[in-house]
Amino acid sequence: MSPADEPTDADLARAAAAGDERAYARLVARHKDGLLRLIGRYLGRPDEAQEAAHEAFIAAWSALPRYDTARPFGPWLRTIAINKARDRGRRLAFRRLLFGDRPPEDTAARHHPDPAATPDEAISDLERLRLLERAIAQLPDALKAPLVLTALEGCSQQEAGDILGLTPKAVETRVYRARRVLAETLGTTLRADP
């Protein structure tokens, strides 16, 4: 099947809303990796992303009858995913309060050190990455969601604003503030422009 013959997300969503589970499985396959990445970055815990993505896809399946196929499917799905990530983040915060902060398990898929780096450099880079992930996870939601969507997921300020119900200027301001908080938290100078 050529790319021109491939059904669009809207075509698959219409079919899935009519009960075609295979069409929904194709939508899931198309968007799964991006959703896992988004949620993992949002939570700062890629080990929790799988479960939250599963919850997002279940919620999206239930909401398909209300999906407007004239609008892009990806941002609609990311809106659901951000909401599920927020829910999971609250549960994780409560769990941390009760049981303390246990570091997430390392997974090979999560880290891709530079093969040309020395072992000491690779360890140092890995530790800096972990510190940054933890700092992002600790940001207030109002700053974290715009930062993750724009800086890490590559959404434009308009797209992030559409997902979060904000103006592009509000997204820009929140990303700037998030980067400033991260710079203060990490004690480094991060690039503050979007």
N, C-alpha and C positions, 0 to 999 in steps of 0.2 A: 504494500500500500504506500503510495507516495504521500509526502507531507500535505499536498493539496487535497488528497482524498481522506486524510485523517479528520475525524470529527472534532469540532471545536469543543472547548469546555462547556459552552452554552448548550450545544447539541447533546453532550453527555449528561449535563445537569437536567435537561428536560426529560431525557430518557430515564434517568435515575429517579426523578420525581414521579414518573409514571410507574415506578416499581422495578425497573431494569437494574438488578444488582450488578451485572457485569459492567454496565456503563459507569456505575459508581466506583467499581473496583478500578476501572481505567483512570477515573479522576483521582482516586487515592494514589495510584501508581505515579501519576504525573506530578503530584504535589507533595508527596510524602517526604522526600529528601529536604526540600526547602522548609517544610513545616517543622521537621525535626531540628534542623539547624536554627531556625528562628526561636523555637521554644527552648532549646538547649542554651542558646545565648542569653535569652531573656532570664531564665532561671539561674544561669551560672552553674548549672548542674546537668550536663548532658545525660547523665544516668537517669534523670527524671523525665527527659524529653519524650521517650517512647510512650510512656503511660499518658502523658498530657496530650500528645499528638493523637493517640487512640481516642481519648475523650473528645478532642476537637472534631475528629472525623465522625464520631457517633452523633455529636450535636449537629454537625453540618447535614448529615443524612436526615435527621429529624426536621431540620429547618428548610430542606430543599423546596418544599411547596411554597415557601415564602421568598425564595431567591428570585430576584429580577434578572432574567437572562440577558437583558439589554445592558447590564453592567458587567464588568470583568469579574470572573469567578475567583481569581487569585486573591485580590484585596478583600473580598467578602470572606473567604476562608481564613485569611490571616487575622481578620477581626475576631472571628470565633476563636482562633488559636491563641491570640493575645489574652482574651477573656479566660480561657482555660488555663493558660500559664499563670495569670494573676491568681486564680483560685488555688492552683497547686502551690504557688509561692506563699500564699497565706497559710496553707496547711504545713508547708515546710518550716515556715517561721514559728508556727505553734509547736511543731515537733522539736525544733531547736530549743525553744523555751523549756520544754519538758525534759528533753534528753541530752541537751548540750549540742555543740557543733562538732559533728563528725565529718571529716573530709570525705568528699565523694571518691569513689574508686577510680583509679586511672584506667583508661581504656586506650588501646593502641589506635583505634579509629579517631580518637579525639586529638591526638598530638602527631604532628608531622614535622619532626626536627629537620633542619637543614642537613642533608647528607655530607656536605663539605665541612660542616662545623666540627670542632673538636668535641669530645665528650663533655668537657667542662662547659663549653659554650652552649651545647645543646641542653644541659641541665639548667644552666642559668636562664636560657630563653624559656624553657618549660616552666620554671618557677615564676618568671615575670608574667607569663601567660596566665598561670593559676591566680596570681595576685590580681591581675586585671579582671579576670572572670569573677572572682569573689567581690571585688569592688563594684563591678557593674550590677551584680546580683543584690548588693546592699543599697543601691540607689533607690530613692522613692519612685514609685510607679510612674508618677507624672513626668519624671525625667528619664527613667529607664526605657519605657516603651518607645518614645521618639528616637532615642539614641540607638537602640537595637535595630529599629526598622530602617533608619537612614544610614547610619555608619556601618552597620554589620550586614544588613540584608539588602542594601543597595536601593531602597525605595527613595523616590524623590520626596521632597517636603510635601508636595501636593498629595502624593499617594499615602504617605504616613498620616497626613492630616485627615484624609478621607477615612482611613481605617480607624483613627482615634477620635474623630469628631472634632478636630482642631483646624484652625487656619494654618496655612503654610508658614506664616510669620510666627505663630505660637510654637510650631514645631521647631523652627530655627532657633527661637529663644530658648526653648527647653533643651535642645541639643547643646547649645552653647553652655548653658548652666550645668548640664550633666558632665560635660568635659571639664569644666572648671572644678566641680566637686571631685571628679576622678583625679585631677591633677593635685588637688589638695590632699586627698586621701592617700594617694600613692607617693606624694612628695616629689613628683616629677612635673615637667612641663610638657603637656600634651598639646598637640595642634588644636587650636580652638576654632578654626574655621571649618564649616561643613564640607 
